[in-house]
Amino acid sequence: MKKKLRKTAKKPASKPKAKKVKSRPKARPRPKARAKVASKPRTKKKVYADLKESIVSGTTPTEVAILEQLFGGSSKMKLWKVFFLNTTKEFTLKQLSSLTRLRNDKLIPDLRDLMRQGVVVANKKLVLIENLRKENHIVYKANSAFPLLSPLIETILAAVPRSAERVLEHVQSLPRLKTVLLSGFFTSKLGMAAVPFSTTQSPIDMLLIFEKIPSQVNTVLGELERNLGRELRYVALDQEDFKYRHSIGDKLIRDVLDFEHIIVMDRMGFFK
């Protein structure tokens, strides 16, 4: 009987091994929830961040930062640029979204505000879709009767990168770039008359000549278009193609050289 009692006494001694319960992993998701809550206030302050920081630091705010405050924020400023730098052009909602990179949930409310202010007018029109068929779409256009149209165009032009120096800063990152000529939009007198373009101006805005055309031309110029708020009519040629076209008096080259133009860069030495 004593042996049996000893065996049964050993069994309770092994029970403490089951004390391996940890509750720590359950508390790990808490930092993620805190991070999301902490990031919300930052987005609300971004609208005035640039201007406030420049005032506090004693520096002069940029022209774009000032205009964004005056025109209702960065997203609405994009629409002002699109309409006031393309006063004769009509845009569908899809085209506006592409030019401004704004989603419809932000684009539509800002567009309605501009319509209420009399800046933009809307009409139904048959629009050619992908060169295949015409469909009824609402098109939006700058209101030509808006009383401050001309002075506001001049104000916006003062802030966008339209000068030769600022355009060169944007495109000189392109490899093998030899020559840059600006015409059309960059030499037009927007804001000086009711009709922003005339038949005496070039139909081409920019001519770029490369040793060899790089693949990122469309990407770089697409970013410049978004900064300007308008599509650019540009031509990219390699230098051998340009010299041949120039020698035969090609219309593409004449469309730049026969009109007012600015030689921004000429590493080829062709225009000396």
PyRosetta script that sets phi, psi and omega in degrees:
from pyrosetta import init, pose_from_sequence

init()
pose = pose_from_sequence("MKKKLRKTAKKPASKPKAKKVKSRPKARPRPKARAKVASKPRTKKKVYADLKESIVSGTTPTEVAILEQLFGGSSKMKLWKVFFLNTTKEFTLKQLSSLTRLRNDKLIPDLRDLMRQGVVVANKKLVLIENLRKENHIVYKANSAFPLLSPLIETILAAVPRSAERVLEHVQSLPRLKTVLLSGFFTSKLGMAAVPFSTTQSPIDMLLIFEKIPSQVNTVLGELERNLGRELRYVALDQEDFKYRHSIGDKLIRDVLDFEHIIVMDRMGFFK")
pose.set_psi(1, -34.0)
pose.set_omega(1, -179.5)
pose.set_phi(2, -64.9)
pose.set_psi(2, -38.5)
pose.set_omega(2, 179.1)
pose.set_phi(3, -63.3)
pose.set_psi(3, -42.0)
pose.set_omega(3, 179.7)
pose.set_phi(4, -63.7)
pose.set_psi(4, -39.0)
pose.set_omega(4, 179.3)
pose.set_phi(5, -65.3)
pose.set_psi(5, -38.0)
pose.set_omega(5, 178.3)
pose.set_phi(6, -64.0)
pose.set_psi(6, -39.6)
pose.set_omega(6, 179.5)
pose.set_phi(7, -65.0)
pose.set_psi(7, -43.6)
pose.set_omega(7, 179.8)
pose.set_phi(8, -69.7)
pose.set_psi(8, -25.7)
pose.set_omega(8, 178.8)
pose.set_phi(9, -72.4)
pose.set_psi(9, -26.5)
pose.set_omega(9, 180.0)
pose.set_phi(10, -73.8)
pose.set_psi(10, -28.4)
pose.set_omega(10, -176.7)
pose.set_phi(11, -60.4)
pose.set_psi(11, -46.1)
pose.set_omega(11, 179.4)
pose.set_phi(12, -62.3)
pose.set_psi(12, -23.4)
pose.set_omega(12, -178.1)
pose.set_phi(13, -67.2)
pose.set_psi(13, -24.4)
pose.set_omega(13, -178.4)
pose.set_phi(14, -87.7)
pose.set_psi(14, -6.4)
pose.set_omega(14, -176.9)
pose.set_phi(15, -67.9)
pose.set_psi(15, -34.7)
pose.set_omega(15, -179.2)
pose.set_phi(16, -57.9)
pose.set_psi(16, -17.9)
pose.set_omega(16, 179.1)
pose.set_phi(17, -61.5)
pose.set_psi(17, -19.1)
pose.set_omega(17, -177.6)
pose.set_phi(18, -80.2)
pose.set_psi(18, 2.8)
pose.set_omega(18, -177.6)
pose.set_phi(19, -86.2)
pose.set_psi(19, 61.5)
pose.set_omega(19, 179.1)
pose.set_phi(20, -124.4)
pose.set_psi(20, 57.1)
pose.set_omega(20, 179.7)
pose.set_phi(21, -110.8)
pose.set_psi(21, 120.5)
pose.set_omega(21, -178.8)
pose.set_phi(22, -119.3)
pose.set_psi(22, 130.6)
pose.set_omega(22, -179.9)
pose.set_phi(23, -102.9)
pose.set_psi(23, 2.6)
pose.set_omega(23, -176.2)
pose.set_phi(24, -63.2)
pose.set_psi(24, -42.2)
pose.set_omega(24, -178.6)
pose.set_phi(25, -56.1)
pose.set_psi(25, -27.1)
pose.set_omega(25, -178.7)
pose.set_phi(26, -66.3)
pose.set_psi(26, -24.9)
pose.set_omega(26, -176.9)
pose.set_phi(27, -86.9)
pose.set_psi(27, -6.1)
pose.set_omega(27, -176.1)
pose.set_phi(28, -65.6)
pose.set_psi(28, -37.4)
pose.set_omega(28, -179.4)
pose.set_phi(29, -63.7)
pose.set_psi(29, -15.0)
pose.set_omega(29, -175.9)
pose.set_phi(30, -59.6)
pose.set_psi(30, -43.0)
pose.set_omega(30, 178.8)
pose.set_phi(31, -58.5)
pose.set_psi(31, -33.7)
pose.set_omega(31, 179.0)
pose.set_phi(32, -63.9)
pose.set_psi(32, -43.7)
pose.set_omega(32, -179.9)
pose.set_phi(33, -64.1)
pose.set_psi(33, -39.1)
pose.set_omega(33, 179.0)
pose.set_phi(34, -65.9)
pose.set_psi(34, -37.9)
pose.set_omega(34, -179.8)
pose.set_phi(35, -63.5)
pose.set_psi(35, -40.0)
pose.set_omega(35, 179.8)
pose.set_phi(36, -65.7)
pose.set_psi(36, -41.7)
pose.set_omega(36, -179.2)
pose.set_phi(37, -66.7)
pose.set_psi(37, -37.6)
pose.set_omega(37, -177.2)
pose.set_phi(38, -71.0)
pose.set_psi(38, -25.8)
pose.set_omega(38, -176.6)
pose.set_phi(39, -81.0)
pose.set_psi(39, -16.7)
pose.set_omega(39, -176.4)
pose.set_phi(40, -64.5)
pose.set_psi(40, -46.4)
pose.set_omega(40, -178.3)
pose.set_phi(41, -61.9)
pose.set_psi(41, -27.4)
pose.set_omega(41, -178.1)
pose.set_phi(42, -64.6)
pose.set_psi(42, -38.9)
pose.set_omega(42, -178.3)
pose.set_phi(43, -66.1)
pose.set_psi(43, -30.4)
pose.set_omega(43, -179.5)
pose.set_phi(44, -71.2)
pose.set_psi(44, -28.9)
pose.set_omega(44, -176.3)
pose.set_phi(45, -88.7)
pose.set_psi(45, -7.4)
pose.set_omega(45, -175.5)
pose.set_phi(46, -65.9)
pose.set_psi(46, -27.6)
pose.set_omega(46, -176.4)
pose.set_phi(47, -59.6)
pose.set_psi(47, -41.1)
pose.set_omega(47, -177.2)
pose.set_phi(48, -108.6)
pose.set_psi(48, 7.6)
pose.set_omega(48, -173.2)
pose.set_phi(49, -61.8)
pose.set_psi(49, -49.2)
pose.set_omega(49, -175.6)
pose.set_phi(50, -61.2)
pose.set_psi(50, -45.0)
pose.set_omega(50, -177.5)
pose.set_phi(51, -67.7)
pose.set_psi(51, -42.9)
pose.set_omega(51, -179.3)
pose.set_phi(52, -64.7)
pose.set_psi(52, -42.1)
pose.set_omega(52, -178.5)
pose.set_phi(53, -63.3)
pose.set_psi(53, -39.1)
pose.set_omega(53, -179.9)
pose.set_phi(54, -67.8)
pose.set_psi(54, -36.3)
pose.set_omega(54, 179.3)
pose.set_phi(55, -68.2)
pose.set_psi(55, -44.3)
pose.set_omega(55, -179.2)
pose.set_phi(56, -64.1)
pose.set_psi(56, -41.6)
pose.set_omega(56, -177.7)
pose.set_phi(57, -80.1)
pose.set_psi(57, -9.1)
pose.set_omega(57, 178.6)
pose.set_phi(58, 83.4)
pose.set_psi(58, 9.6)
pose.set_omega(58, 178.7)
pose.set_phi(59, -94.0)
pose.set_psi(59, 162.6)
pose.set_omega(59, 179.9)
pose.set_phi(60, -83.8)
pose.set_psi(60, 127.1)
pose.set_omega(60, 178.7)
pose.set_phi(61, -67.5)
pose.set_psi(61, 152.9)
pose.set_omega(61, 179.9)
pose.set_phi(62, -69.5)
pose.set_psi(62, 160.2)
pose.set_omega(62, 179.2)
pose.set_phi(63, -60.4)
pose.set_psi(63, -39.9)
pose.set_omega(63, -178.7)
pose.set_phi(64, -65.3)
pose.set_psi(64, -42.1)
pose.set_omega(64, 179.9)
pose.set_phi(65, -62.2)
pose.set_psi(65, -39.1)
pose.set_omega(65, 178.7)
pose.set_phi(66, -66.0)
pose.set_psi(66, -46.2)
pose.set_omega(66, -178.4)
pose.set_phi(67, -66.2)
pose.set_psi(67, -34.2)
pose.set_omega(67, 178.2)
pose.set_phi(68, -61.1)
pose.set_psi(68, -36.5)
pose.set_omega(68, 177.3)
pose.set_phi(69, -70.9)
pose.set_psi(69, -41.3)
pose.set_omega(69, -178.2)
pose.set_phi(70, -70.9)
pose.set_psi(70, -32.3)
pose.set_omega(70, -174.8)
pose.set_phi(71, -99.4)
pose.set_psi(71, 7.7)
pose.set_omega(71, 172.3)
pose.set_phi(72, 99.0)
pose.set_psi(72, 23.3)
pose.set_omega(72, 177.7)
pose.set_phi(73, 107.9)
pose.set_psi(73, 168.4)
pose.set_omega(73, -174.2)
pose.set_phi(74, -66.9)
pose.set_psi(74, -39.4)
pose.set_omega(74, -178.2)
pose.set_phi(75, -67.9)
pose.set_psi(75, -41.4)
pose.set_omega(75, 179.0)
pose.set_phi(76, -70.3)
pose.set_psi(76, -32.7)
pose.set_omega(76, 177.4)
pose.set_phi(77, -60.9)
pose.set_psi(77, -35.3)
pose.set_omega(77, 177.3)
pose.set_phi(78, -61.3)
pose.set_psi(78, -40.1)
pose.set_omega(78, 178.6)
pose.set_phi(79, -69.0)
pose.set_psi(79, -40.5)
pose.set_omega(79, 176.5)
pose.set_phi(80, -56.4)
pose.set_psi(80, -43.9)
pose.set_omega(80, -179.0)
pose.set_phi(81, -64.3)
pose.set_psi(81, -44.9)
pose.set_omega(81, -178.2)
pose.set_phi(82, -60.0)
pose.set_psi(82, -47.8)
pose.set_omega(82, -175.2)
pose.set_phi(83, -76.3)
pose.set_psi(83, -39.9)
pose.set_omega(83, -174.2)
pose.set_phi(84, -84.5)
pose.set_psi(84, -14.0)
pose.set_omega(84, 173.8)
pose.set_phi(85, -102.1)
pose.set_psi(85, 3.6)
pose.set_omega(85, 175.8)
pose.set_phi(86, -140.7)
pose.set_psi(86, 58.3)
pose.set_omega(86, -168.7)
pose.set_phi(87, -65.8)
pose.set_psi(87, -23.0)
pose.set_omega(87, -178.2)
pose.set_phi(88, -98.4)
pose.set_psi(88, 0.6)
pose.set_omega(88, -174.0)
pose.set_phi(89, -102.9)
pose.set_psi(89, 145.7)
pose.set_omega(89, 176.7)
pose.set_phi(90, -104.1)
pose.set_psi(90, 143.6)
pose.set_omega(90, -176.4)
pose.set_phi(91, -128.6)
pose.set_psi(91, 139.2)
pose.set_omega(91, 169.2)
pose.set_phi(92, -83.8)
pose.set_psi(92, 168.5)
pose.set_omega(92, 178.9)
pose.set_phi(93, -61.4)
pose.set_psi(93, -38.0)
pose.set_omega(93, 179.7)
pose.set_phi(94, -65.0)
pose.set_psi(94, -40.6)
pose.set_omega(94, 178.8)
pose.set_phi(95, -66.3)
pose.set_psi(95, -39.7)
pose.set_omega(95, 178.2)
pose.set_phi(96, -64.6)
pose.set_psi(96, -40.6)
pose.set_omega(96, 178.9)
pose.set_phi(97, -63.9)
pose.set_psi(97, -38.9)
pose.set_omega(97, 179.8)
pose.set_phi(98, -67.7)
pose.set_psi(98, -41.1)
pose.set_omega(98, -177.8)
pose.set_phi(99, -72.5)
pose.set_psi(99, -37.3)
pose.set_omega(99, -175.4)
pose.set_phi(100, -95.7)
pose.set_psi(100, -15.9)
pose.set_omega(100, -175.0)
pose.set_phi(101, 60.5)
pose.set_psi(101, 34.7)
pose.set_omega(101, 177.3)
pose.set_phi(102, -105.3)
pose.set_psi(102, 141.9)
pose.set_omega(102, 175.1)
pose.set_phi(103, -77.8)
pose.set_psi(103, 157.8)
pose.set_omega(103, -176.0)
pose.set_phi(104, -60.2)
pose.set_psi(104, -33.4)
pose.set_omega(104, -178.8)
pose.set_phi(105, -66.7)
pose.set_psi(105, -20.4)
pose.set_omega(105, 174.1)
pose.set_phi(106, -100.8)
pose.set_psi(106, -36.9)
pose.set_omega(106, -176.5)
pose.set_phi(107, -65.8)
pose.set_psi(107, -47.0)
pose.set_omega(107, -174.5)
pose.set_phi(108, -63.5)
pose.set_psi(108, -46.9)
pose.set_omega(108, 177.2)
pose.set_phi(109, -60.2)
pose.set_psi(109, -40.4)
pose.set_omega(109, 178.9)
pose.set_phi(110, -66.4)
pose.set_psi(110, -37.3)
pose.set_omega(110, 178.7)
pose.set_phi(111, -65.1)
pose.set_psi(111, -40.8)
pose.set_omega(111, 178.0)
pose.set_phi(112, -64.1)
pose.set_psi(112, -38.0)
pose.set_omega(112, 177.2)
pose.set_phi(113, -61.3)
pose.set_psi(113, -43.7)
pose.set_omega(113, 179.7)
pose.set_phi(114, -65.8)
pose.set_psi(114, -34.0)
pose.set_omega(114, 177.3)
pose.set_phi(115, -69.5)
pose.set_psi(115, -39.3)
pose.set_omega(115, 177.9)
pose.set_phi(116, -65.4)
pose.set_psi(116, -31.7)
pose.set_omega(116, 179.2)
pose.set_phi(117, -80.8)
pose.set_psi(117, -6.8)
pose.set_omega(117, 179.9)
pose.set_phi(118, 83.8)
pose.set_psi(118, 10.1)
pose.set_omega(118, -179.4)
pose.set_phi(119, -77.6)
pose.set_psi(119, -37.0)
pose.set_omega(119, -174.6)
pose.set_phi(120, -123.9)
pose.set_psi(120, 143.6)
pose.set_omega(120, 174.0)
pose.set_phi(121, -120.3)
pose.set_psi(121, 154.2)
pose.set_omega(121, -177.3)
pose.set_phi(122, -126.8)
pose.set_psi(122, 145.5)
pose.set_omega(122, 177.5)
pose.set_phi(123, -146.3)
pose.set_psi(123, 156.0)
pose.set_omega(123, 172.8)
pose.set_phi(124, -87.7)
pose.set_psi(124, 140.1)
pose.set_omega(124, -176.6)
pose.set_phi(125, -155.6)
pose.set_psi(125, 149.8)
pose.set_omega(125, 173.2)
pose.set_phi(126, -75.4)
pose.set_psi(126, 123.0)
pose.set_omega(126, -177.0)
pose.set_phi(127, -118.1)
pose.set_psi(127, 135.1)
pose.set_omega(127, 178.3)
pose.set_phi(128, -75.5)
pose.set_psi(128, 122.2)
pose.set_omega(128, -177.6)
pose.set_phi(129, -103.2)
pose.set_psi(129, 115.5)
pose.set_omega(129, 176.8)
pose.set_phi(130, 51.4)
pose.set_psi(130, 34.4)
pose.set_omega(130, 178.2)
pose.set_phi(131, 56.4)
pose.set_psi(131, 24.8)
pose.set_omega(131, -177.9)
pose.set_phi(132, -115.5)
pose.set_psi(132, -46.4)
pose.set_omega(132, -175.4)
pose.set_phi(133, -148.7)
pose.set_psi(133, 160.5)
pose.set_omega(133, 177.8)
pose.set_phi(134, -103.8)
pose.set_psi(134, 136.2)
pose.set_omega(134, 178.8)
pose.set_phi(135, -132.7)
pose.set_psi(135, 152.1)
pose.set_omega(135, 176.4)
pose.set_phi(136, -73.5)
pose.set_psi(136, 125.0)
pose.set_omega(136, 178.1)
pose.set_phi(137, -137.4)
pose.set_psi(137, 153.7)
pose.set_omega(137, 170.7)
pose.set_phi(138, -83.7)
pose.set_psi(138, 127.4)
pose.set_omega(138, 178.8)
pose.set_phi(139, -113.6)
pose.set_psi(139, 146.4)
pose.set_omega(139, -176.3)
pose.set_phi(140, -117.2)
pose.set_psi(140, 143.4)
pose.set_omega(140, -174.9)
pose.set_phi(141, -149.3)
pose.set_psi(141, 151.2)
pose.set_omega(141, 175.4)
pose.set_phi(142, -63.9)
pose.set_psi(142, 138.3)
pose.set_omega(142, 179.6)
pose.set_phi(143, -76.4)
pose.set_psi(143, 110.2)
pose.set_omega(143, -177.6)
pose.set_phi(144, -66.1)
pose.set_psi(144, -18.9)
pose.set_omega(144, 179.5)
pose.set_phi(145, -90.0)
pose.set_psi(145, 1.6)
pose.set_omega(145, -179.9)
pose.set_phi(146, -63.1)
pose.set_psi(146, 126.0)
pose.set_omega(146, -170.0)
pose.set_phi(147, -63.9)
pose.set_psi(147, -27.3)
pose.set_omega(147, -177.6)
pose.set_phi(148, -104.2)
pose.set_psi(148, 21.0)
pose.set_omega(148, -175.1)
pose.set_phi(149, -55.7)
pose.set_psi(149, -55.2)
pose.set_omega(149, -174.8)
pose.set_phi(150, -64.3)
pose.set_psi(150, -49.6)
pose.set_omega(150, 179.7)
pose.set_phi(151, -65.5)
pose.set_psi(151, -31.7)
pose.set_omega(151, 178.9)
pose.set_phi(152, -71.3)
pose.set_psi(152, -34.4)
pose.set_omega(152, 175.2)
pose.set_phi(153, -60.6)
pose.set_psi(153, -44.2)
pose.set_omega(153, 179.3)
pose.set_phi(154, -63.3)
pose.set_psi(154, -38.0)
pose.set_omega(154, 179.7)
pose.set_phi(155, -65.1)
pose.set_psi(155, -43.8)
pose.set_omega(155, -179.9)
pose.set_phi(156, -67.3)
pose.set_psi(156, -39.4)
pose.set_omega(156, 179.7)
pose.set_phi(157, -62.8)
pose.set_psi(157, -28.1)
pose.set_omega(157, 179.3)
pose.set_phi(158, -68.9)
pose.set_psi(158, -20.7)
pose.set_omega(158, -176.3)
pose.set_phi(159, -101.3)
pose.set_psi(159, -28.3)
pose.set_omega(159, -176.5)
pose.set_phi(160, -78.0)
pose.set_psi(160, 155.0)
pose.set_omega(160, -177.6)
pose.set_phi(161, -77.0)
pose.set_psi(161, 70.3)
pose.set_omega(161, -176.0)
pose.set_phi(162, -100.3)
pose.set_psi(162, -18.7)
pose.set_omega(162, -179.1)
pose.set_phi(163, -70.6)
pose.set_psi(163, 158.1)
pose.set_omega(163, -178.5)
pose.set_phi(164, -59.9)
pose.set_psi(164, -39.9)
pose.set_omega(164, -177.6)
pose.set_phi(165, -64.8)
pose.set_psi(165, -43.0)
pose.set_omega(165, -176.6)
pose.set_phi(166, -73.7)
pose.set_psi(166, -33.0)
pose.set_omega(166, 175.5)
pose.set_phi(167, -66.7)
pose.set_psi(167, -41.8)
pose.set_omega(167, 179.4)
pose.set_phi(168, -62.8)
pose.set_psi(168, -40.4)
pose.set_omega(168, 176.6)
pose.set_phi(169, -56.5)
pose.set_psi(169, -35.2)
pose.set_omega(169, -176.0)
pose.set_phi(170, -79.3)
pose.set_psi(170, -37.3)
pose.set_omega(170, -172.4)
pose.set_phi(171, -97.9)
pose.set_psi(171, -13.8)
pose.set_omega(171, -174.3)
pose.set_phi(172, -69.8)
pose.set_psi(172, -9.4)
pose.set_omega(172, 175.3)
pose.set_phi(173, -73.6)
pose.set_psi(173, -15.1)
pose.set_omega(173, 179.4)
pose.set_phi(174, -68.0)
pose.set_psi(174, 130.4)
pose.set_omega(174, -178.5)
pose.set_phi(175, -71.7)
pose.set_psi(175, 149.1)
pose.set_omega(175, 175.2)
pose.set_phi(176, 63.4)
pose.set_psi(176, 23.7)
pose.set_omega(176, 178.9)
pose.set_phi(177, -76.8)
pose.set_psi(177, 128.7)
pose.set_omega(177, -176.9)
pose.set_phi(178, -109.3)
pose.set_psi(178, -44.5)
pose.set_omega(178, -173.0)
pose.set_phi(179, -142.6)
pose.set_psi(179, 141.3)
pose.set_omega(179, 176.1)
pose.set_phi(180, -130.9)
pose.set_psi(180, 123.1)
pose.set_omega(180, 175.1)
pose.set_phi(181, -120.3)
pose.set_psi(181, 133.3)
pose.set_omega(181, 177.9)
pose.set_phi(182, -111.7)
pose.set_psi(182, 140.7)
pose.set_omega(182, 176.6)
pose.set_phi(183, -155.0)
pose.set_psi(183, -163.7)
pose.set_omega(183, 176.0)
pose.set_phi(184, 57.2)
pose.set_psi(184, -116.2)
pose.set_omega(184, -177.8)
pose.set_phi(185, -57.7)
pose.set_psi(185, -37.0)
pose.set_omega(185, -174.4)
pose.set_phi(186, -76.2)
pose.set_psi(186, -15.5)
pose.set_omega(186, 178.0)
pose.set_phi(187, -115.3)
pose.set_psi(187, -0.4)
pose.set_omega(187, -178.0)
pose.set_phi(188, -76.4)
pose.set_psi(188, 158.2)
pose.set_omega(188, -178.4)
pose.set_phi(189, -99.8)
pose.set_psi(189, 61.2)
pose.set_omega(189, 178.2)
pose.set_phi(190, -62.7)
pose.set_psi(190, 138.5)
pose.set_omega(190, 178.2)
pose.set_phi(191, 89.6)
pose.set_psi(191, -13.1)
pose.set_omega(191, -179.2)
pose.set_phi(192, -89.7)
pose.set_psi(192, -16.3)
pose.set_omega(192, -179.0)
pose.set_phi(193, -147.1)
pose.set_psi(193, 168.0)
pose.set_omega(193, -178.7)
pose.set_phi(194, -67.1)
pose.set_psi(194, -36.3)
pose.set_omega(194, 178.9)
pose.set_phi(195, -98.7)
pose.set_psi(195, 114.4)
pose.set_omega(195, -172.1)
pose.set_phi(196, -73.0)
pose.set_psi(196, -21.1)
pose.set_omega(196, 179.5)
pose.set_phi(197, -125.4)
pose.set_psi(197, 154.4)
pose.set_omega(197, 177.3)
pose.set_phi(198, -135.8)
pose.set_psi(198, 170.7)
pose.set_omega(198, -177.9)
pose.set_phi(199, -72.0)
pose.set_psi(199, -9.4)
pose.set_omega(199, 179.3)
pose.set_phi(200, -88.4)
pose.set_psi(200, 1.1)
pose.set_omega(200, -178.6)
pose.set_phi(201, -104.7)
pose.set_psi(201, 151.9)
pose.set_omega(201, -177.0)
pose.set_phi(202, -66.2)
pose.set_psi(202, 141.9)
pose.set_omega(202, 174.3)
pose.set_phi(203, -77.9)
pose.set_psi(203, -3.1)
pose.set_omega(203, -180.0)
pose.set_phi(204, -115.5)
pose.set_psi(204, 134.2)
pose.set_omega(204, -177.8)
pose.set_phi(205, -88.7)
pose.set_psi(205, -31.5)
pose.set_omega(205, -173.4)
pose.set_phi(206, -152.3)
pose.set_psi(206, 136.3)
pose.set_omega(206, 174.2)
pose.set_phi(207, -120.0)
pose.set_psi(207, 121.6)
pose.set_omega(207, 179.8)
pose.set_phi(208, -114.9)
pose.set_psi(208, 131.1)
pose.set_omega(208, 179.6)
pose.set_phi(209, -120.0)
pose.set_psi(209, 129.1)
pose.set_omega(209, -176.6)
pose.set_phi(210, -120.9)
pose.set_psi(210, 157.3)
pose.set_omega(210, 167.5)
pose.set_phi(211, -65.0)
pose.set_psi(211, -41.4)
pose.set_omega(211, 171.7)
pose.set_phi(212, -150.6)
pose.set_psi(212, 130.5)
pose.set_omega(212, -173.3)
pose.set_phi(213, -66.6)
pose.set_psi(213, 122.2)
pose.set_omega(213, 179.2)
pose.set_phi(214, -78.8)
pose.set_psi(214, 162.5)
pose.set_omega(214, -176.4)
pose.set_phi(215, -75.7)
pose.set_psi(215, -20.9)
pose.set_omega(215, -173.4)
pose.set_phi(216, -92.9)
pose.set_psi(216, 15.1)
pose.set_omega(216, -179.3)
pose.set_phi(217, -58.7)
pose.set_psi(217, -50.0)
pose.set_omega(217, -177.1)
pose.set_phi(218, -63.1)
pose.set_psi(218, -35.6)
pose.set_omega(218, 179.7)
pose.set_phi(219, -67.0)
pose.set_psi(219, -47.2)
pose.set_omega(219, -178.4)
pose.set_phi(220, -66.0)
pose.set_psi(220, -44.5)
pose.set_omega(220, -179.2)
pose.set_phi(221, -73.0)
pose.set_psi(221, -27.2)
pose.set_omega(221, 174.7)
pose.set_phi(222, -64.2)
pose.set_psi(222, -38.4)
pose.set_omega(222, 176.9)
pose.set_phi(223, -67.4)
pose.set_psi(223, -38.5)
pose.set_omega(223, 177.2)
pose.set_phi(224, -64.7)
pose.set_psi(224, -39.4)
pose.set_omega(224, 177.5)
pose.set_phi(225, -60.1)
pose.set_psi(225, -41.7)
pose.set_omega(225, 179.8)
pose.set_phi(226, -67.6)
pose.set_psi(226, -34.7)
pose.set_omega(226, 176.9)
pose.set_phi(227, -69.3)
pose.set_psi(227, -34.4)
pose.set_omega(227, 179.8)
pose.set_phi(228, -80.8)
pose.set_psi(228, -27.0)
pose.set_omega(228, -177.0)
pose.set_phi(229, 81.6)
pose.set_psi(229, 25.2)
pose.set_omega(229, 179.4)
pose.set_phi(230, -158.7)
pose.set_psi(230, 157.5)
pose.set_omega(230, 175.7)
pose.set_phi(231, -79.2)
pose.set_psi(231, 142.2)
pose.set_omega(231, 179.8)
pose.set_phi(232, -105.5)
pose.set_psi(232, 140.9)
pose.set_omega(232, 174.2)
pose.set_phi(233, -97.4)
pose.set_psi(233, 97.7)
pose.set_omega(233, -175.1)
pose.set_phi(234, -122.8)
pose.set_psi(234, 157.5)
pose.set_omega(234, 178.7)
pose.set_phi(235, -128.6)
pose.set_psi(235, 131.6)
pose.set_omega(235, 176.7)
pose.set_phi(236, -116.3)
pose.set_psi(236, 123.5)
pose.set_omega(236, -179.3)
pose.set_phi(237, -131.5)
pose.set_psi(237, 151.1)
pose.set_omega(237, 168.9)
pose.set_phi(238, -83.0)
pose.set_psi(238, 159.0)
pose.set_omega(238, -170.1)
pose.set_phi(239, -64.4)
pose.set_psi(239, -32.2)
pose.set_omega(239, 178.4)
pose.set_phi(240, -68.5)
pose.set_psi(240, -41.0)
pose.set_omega(240, 177.8)
pose.set_phi(241, -64.5)
pose.set_psi(241, -41.2)
pose.set_omega(241, 179.1)
pose.set_phi(242, -61.7)
pose.set_psi(242, -47.5)
pose.set_omega(242, -178.2)
pose.set_phi(243, -61.2)
pose.set_psi(243, -38.8)
pose.set_omega(243, 178.2)
pose.set_phi(244, -66.5)
pose.set_psi(244, -46.6)
pose.set_omega(244, -179.9)
pose.set_phi(245, -62.0)
pose.set_psi(245, -38.8)
pose.set_omega(245, 178.8)
pose.set_phi(246, -65.6)
pose.set_psi(246, -38.5)
pose.set_omega(246, -177.5)
pose.set_phi(247, -67.3)
pose.set_psi(247, -28.2)
pose.set_omega(247, -179.5)
pose.set_phi(248, -100.1)
pose.set_psi(248, 6.1)
pose.set_omega(248, 179.2)
pose.set_phi(249, 67.1)
pose.set_psi(249, 40.4)
pose.set_omega(249, -178.0)
pose.set_phi(250, -59.6)
pose.set_psi(250, 140.0)
pose.set_omega(250, -177.2)
pose.set_phi(251, -60.7)
pose.set_psi(251, -35.6)
pose.set_omega(251, -179.7)
pose.set_phi(252, -58.4)
pose.set_psi(252, -41.5)
pose.set_omega(252, 179.1)
pose.set_phi(253, -74.8)
pose.set_psi(253, -39.4)
pose.set_omega(253, 179.4)
pose.set_phi(254, -64.4)
pose.set_psi(254, -30.3)
pose.set_omega(254, 179.0)
pose.set_phi(255, -64.7)
pose.set_psi(255, -16.0)
pose.set_omega(255, 175.0)
pose.set_phi(256, -101.7)
pose.set_psi(256, -51.7)
pose.set_omega(256, -171.7)
pose.set_phi(257, -72.8)
pose.set_psi(257, -26.2)
pose.set_omega(257, -179.6)
pose.set_phi(258, -80.9)
pose.set_psi(258, -7.6)
pose.set_omega(258, 179.8)
pose.set_phi(259, -116.1)
pose.set_psi(259, 174.3)
pose.set_omega(259, 176.9)
pose.set_phi(260, -60.5)
pose.set_psi(260, 129.8)
pose.set_omega(260, -179.3)
pose.set_phi(261, -149.3)
pose.set_psi(261, 162.0)
pose.set_omega(261, -179.9)
pose.set_phi(262, -122.6)
pose.set_psi(262, 126.7)
pose.set_omega(262, 176.2)
pose.set_phi(263, -88.6)
pose.set_psi(263, 104.8)
pose.set_omega(263, -175.4)
pose.set_phi(264, -85.9)
pose.set_psi(264, -38.1)
pose.set_omega(264, -179.8)
pose.set_phi(265, -145.4)
pose.set_psi(265, 140.9)
pose.set_omega(265, 177.5)
pose.set_phi(266, -148.8)
pose.set_psi(266, 72.7)
pose.set_omega(266, 177.8)
pose.set_phi(267, -73.8)
pose.set_psi(267, -15.0)
pose.set_omega(267, 175.8)
pose.set_phi(268, -74.4)
pose.set_psi(268, -25.6)
pose.set_omega(268, -175.0)
pose.set_phi(269, 72.9)
pose.set_psi(269, 20.3)
pose.set_omega(269, -175.8)
pose.set_phi(270, -74.4)
pose.set_psi(270, -32.7)
pose.set_omega(270, -173.3)
pose.set_phi(271, -100.6)
pose.set_psi(271, 14.1)
pose.set_omega(271, 178.6)
pose.set_phi(272, -75.4)
pose.dump_pdb("model.pdb")
